[in-house]
Amino acid sequence: HRYQLEPMCQDHPKVSIRKGTQGGWTLLVMLRMLYAMITGYVKQGVIYLFPTDVKVSAFSQLRWTPLIDNNPVAIGAHLQRTNNIHNKRIGKASLMMRGAQLTKKISGLQAESVALRSDPADVIVYDEKDLMPANAVAKARGRLGHSDLKWEWSLSNPTIPKYGIDADYRASDQRNWGIRCSACNHWNFIDAEFPRSLRRLASGQVIRACVKCGRELSIHTGEWIPKHP
């Protein structure tokens, strides 16, 4: 999709994506990280963090395997032999898929995660960050200590205002997908202006419409506009 192009090219050290479902964001982030590993930009590796280990297994089987099978040259050719559900060797870097649950306690007090104790990385991706314990996020961040990049990519469906991904987004430049109306040149932000950005026609069909003149908008002709540049 056109709206995926700019995020795919981002090399900011901290990217937060407050998303909806079925927008292609998880695949977008995976491809961005794969490219960074294949080209040698990421030298140690990427920790891709999910809320639970069950989610890791499902992702590896349902999303990762088809991606490799459908791209044997662009991606598959760069995979090394030492691969399993949780660890993939891409070129000289490692893709480490981990669950964020804290399963251990020391003296009954301190929650710990064996999976987040020893893996050095250049990048951490928090997939569905709102479903992760805050202390797991902090422990994962410690894996970036010896990296020059220290990238953190967070993506999640929002849950509570000013919490998790919503808090991250509010602290960012707050980019929204803006669409300029071809009829009146007004900039429309469909998400922010919902439900005014929808219009029901006499036929019963609902369209994305300019909030100023009512003309139908094409979601594919927009661009990312920061609210706080």
Buried (B, 14 or more C-beta within 10 A) or exposed (E): EEBBEEBEEBEEEEBBBBBEEEBEBBEBBBBBBBBBBBEEBBBBBBBBBBBBBEBBBBBBEEEBEEBBEEEEEBBEEBBEEEBEBBBBBBBBBBBBBBBBBBEEEEEEEEBBBEBBEEBBBBBBBBBBBBBBBEBBBEBBBEBBEEBEBBBBBBBBBBEEEEEBBBBBBBEBEBBBBBBBBEEEEBBBBBEEEEEEBEBEEEEEEEEBBBBEEEBBBEEEEBBEBEEEE
